[in-house]
Amino acid sequence: MSFLDNFENYAKGPKFNEATKEILGHGIFNANGEQWKWQRKAASLIFNVKNFRDHFTELGFGVNIKALSHTEKVPFAASFDELQRHSFEKFIDPFVNVKRHLKKVFKPWETTPEQHLQIVDDFATSVIDGRRAQLARGEEHKDLLSRFMNARNEHGEPLNDRELRDTIMNFIIAGRDTTAQALSWTFYCLAQHPRVEEIMVKEIKDNITNDLEHDSSALYEKIKDMTYTHAVFHEVLRLYPSVPGNQKYALNDDIWPDGTPIRKGDYISWSPYASARCEKIWGPDAKLFKPERWLDSDSGALRRENAGKWPAFHAGPRTCLGQNLATLEAIVALAMLLRRYKFSLIPGQNITYNVSLTLPMKEGLKVLIEKRL
């Protein structure tokens, strides 16, 4: 058997649940069994082709956190990032909770994880209360939050505020962090490879117009055919996967197809970040940024790789429901920005990743912006 053939045998496991319970609660990333199934089913109803084509600019929670209008980091976003980092530290540092308590004594001025959690919870509460007020006024919404407000949990009951809070947190980490970080890594790669940028910008200018940007359905259809831009984004996700490491926990004994024995209680970990640089998997040019590897050498069509080789969106029953939406919104953002502006790296930066559940840039990305003629 394997992950795909024996899916029910491999859960998130107690270590993952313990490390992420503060930020993710019992949401879809942390859930197993029936608790996971009802959330998957509810979310799948909104991630369909019609919604992508006609309403992809309206999906989400209907809340603008005004990140672009703040000179400093938005409090919710800052606390959310800190809780992610703290969750990841629980995986690698057995003394993290001891340090957490000592810091309260020796650095009482620093914001604690409990305080960050309160900021995040207050944000979620305001979103839920605001939506309940909107519904009471007779407003109609078709986004994720409304979908889950009308859903029922594994017990057949409407979701309480805690379950809705967990839903919000899980889909924010899925939609905010992963796509935003992928865009940062894309601009970094393009700045280092002007030949690739030139081809991509030409494709964007040949297909996207000002009028098209305001027509969701037409924009969706055009973007589907922009093969080189898709190839660039796929290559970025290969080298800089938004979830750089993953794990499963065996509930019972198993034997894998290659004969590897798996015992009850074993943890199985893998790293898409590391496998992307493995020459046995991707060939001698594995470490190179090469979008052309995603294009068929004869037809020029976009090539597909199996999820075992390219697990950027996971695989099997837990394949990311939002992978098409994430790709779409990333390419829309790239198209709108690149057809107007050129981004150049400011020299002397330390571009590396930070430890987290996802793959943020440790010190951000500083660029010079020039308007294209």
Secondary structure as the mmCIF struct_conf table of DSSP 4:
data_model
#
loop_
_struct_conf.conf_type_id
_struct_conf.id
_struct_conf.beg_label_comp_id
_struct_conf.beg_label_asym_id
_struct_conf.beg_label_seq_id
_struct_conf.end_label_comp_id
_struct_conf.end_label_asym_id
_struct_conf.end_label_seq_id
TURN_TY1_P TURN_TY1_P1 PHE A 3 ASN A 6
HELX_RH_3T_P HELX_RH_3T_P1 PHE A 7 ASN A 9
STRN STRN1 TYR A 10 ALA A 11
HELX_RH_AL_P HELX_RH_AL_P1 PRO A 14 LEU A 24
TURN_TY1_P TURN_TY1_P2 GLY A 25 HIS A 26
BEND BEND1 GLY A 27 GLY A 27
TURN_TY1_P TURN_TY1_P3 ILE A 28 ASN A 30
HELX_RH_AL_P HELX_RH_AL_P2 GLY A 33 SER A 44
TURN_TY1_P TURN_TY1_P4 LEU A 45 ILE A 46
BEND BEND2 PHE A 47 ASN A 48
HELX_RH_AL_P HELX_RH_AL_P3 VAL A 49 HIS A 55
TURN_TY1_P TURN_TY1_P5 PHE A 56 GLU A 58
BEND BEND3 GLY A 60 GLY A 60
BEND BEND4 GLY A 62 GLY A 62
HELX_RH_3T_P HELX_RH_3T_P2 ALA A 67 SER A 69
BEND BEND5 THR A 71 GLU A 72
HELX_RH_AL_P HELX_RH_AL_P4 PRO A 75 ILE A 92
TURN_TY1_P TURN_TY1_P6 PRO A 94 PHE A 95
HELX_RH_AL_P HELX_RH_AL_P5 VAL A 96 PHE A 106
TURN_TY1_P TURN_TY1_P7 PRO A 108 TRP A 109
BEND BEND6 GLU A 110 GLU A 110
HELX_LH_PP_P HELX_LH_PP_P1 THR A 111 THR A 112
HELX_RH_AL_P HELX_RH_AL_P6 PRO A 113 ALA A 136
TURN_TY1_P TURN_TY1_P8 ARG A 137 GLY A 138
BEND BEND7 ASP A 143 ASP A 143
HELX_RH_AL_P HELX_RH_AL_P7 LEU A 144 MET A 149
TURN_TY1_P TURN_TY1_P9 ASN A 150 ASN A 150
STRN STRN2 ARG A 152 ARG A 152
TURN_TY1_P TURN_TY1_P10 GLU A 154 HIS A 155
BEND BEND8 GLY A 156 GLY A 156
STRN STRN3 PRO A 158 PRO A 158
HELX_RH_AL_P HELX_RH_AL_P8 ASP A 161 ILE A 172
HELX_RH_PI_P HELX_RH_PI_P1 ILE A 173 ASP A 177
HELX_RH_AL_P HELX_RH_AL_P9 THR A 178 GLN A 192
HELX_RH_AL_P HELX_RH_AL_P10 PRO A 194 ASN A 207
TURN_TY1_P TURN_TY1_P11 ASN A 210 ASP A 211
HELX_RH_3T_P HELX_RH_3T_P3 LEU A 212 HIS A 214
HELX_RH_AL_P HELX_RH_AL_P11 SER A 216 LYS A 224
TURN_TY1_P TURN_TY1_P12 ASP A 225 ASP A 225
HELX_RH_AL_P HELX_RH_AL_P12 THR A 227 LEU A 239
BEND BEND9 TYR A 240 TYR A 240
BEND BEND10 SER A 242 VAL A 243
STRN STRN4 ASN A 246 ALA A 250
BEND BEND11 LEU A 251 ASN A 252
STRN STRN5 ASP A 254 ILE A 255
TURN_TY1_P TURN_TY1_P13 PRO A 257 ASP A 258
STRN STRN6 PRO A 261 ILE A 262
TURN_TY1_P TURN_TY1_P14 LYS A 264 GLY A 265
STRN STRN7 TYR A 267 TRP A 270
HELX_RH_AL_P HELX_RH_AL_P13 PRO A 272 SER A 275
TURN_TY1_P TURN_TY1_P15 ALA A 276 ARG A 277
HELX_RH_AL_P HELX_RH_AL_P14 GLU A 279 TRP A 282
TURN_TY1_P TURN_TY1_P16 PRO A 284 LYS A 287
BEND BEND12 LEU A 288 LEU A 288
HELX_RH_3T_P HELX_RH_3T_P4 PRO A 291 TRP A 294
STRN STRN8 LEU A 295 LEU A 295
TURN_TY1_P TURN_TY1_P17 SER A 297 SER A 299
HELX_LH_PP_P HELX_LH_PP_P2 ALA A 301 ALA A 301
STRN STRN9 LEU A 302 LEU A 302
HELX_LH_PP_P HELX_LH_PP_P3 ARG A 303 ARG A 303
TURN_TY1_P TURN_TY1_P18 ALA A 307 LYS A 309
TURN_TY1_P TURN_TY1_P19 ALA A 312 PHE A 313
HELX_RH_3T_P HELX_RH_3T_P5 GLY A 316 ARG A 318
BEND BEND13 THR A 319 THR A 319
TURN_TY1_P TURN_TY1_P20 LEU A 321 GLY A 322
HELX_RH_AL_P HELX_RH_AL_P15 GLN A 323 LEU A 338
TURN_TY1_P TURN_TY1_P21 ARG A 339 ARG A 340
STRN STRN10 TYR A 341 LEU A 345
HELX_LH_PP_P HELX_LH_PP_P4 ILE A 346 ILE A 346
TURN_TY1_P TURN_TY1_P22 PRO A 347 GLY A 348
STRN STRN11 TYR A 353 TYR A 353
BEND BEND14 VAL A 355 THR A 358
STRN STRN12 MET A 361 MET A 361
BEND BEND15 LYS A 362 GLU A 363
STRN STRN13 VAL A 367 LYS A 371
#
